[in-house]
Amino acid sequence: MPKVGHVPFKFFDIWTSHAHLLDTVKEVWKRPVLGTKMFQGSKKLESLQQPFRTLNKDQFGDVRVKLAIAKDKVSKMQLDIQQLPTNRDLYNV
């Protein structure tokens, strides 16, 4: 169970459209990390979390929040359609 206030990291495909994403990954990936190859890869991925979170908030307006809002809207629309399937206005949103 995640800690209270802790948000698990999630990669959003939209980030790949940002011009500087690859530069950020290259910069973090070239930093030396001591340990086994598995440990090195794990630490490098972990090191990408903060730059990705910053990119998300600064450039994309927090995709996680926008996604949650969109899912809520879809759920409400689906519920409305289930409750009033003959109301054609609900299908033209």
ABEGO torsion letter per residue (X at the ends): XBBBGBBBBBBBAAAAABAAAAAAAAAAAABBBBEBAAAAAAAAAAAAAAAAAAAAAAAAGGAAAAAAAAAAAAAAAAAAAAABAABAAAAAX
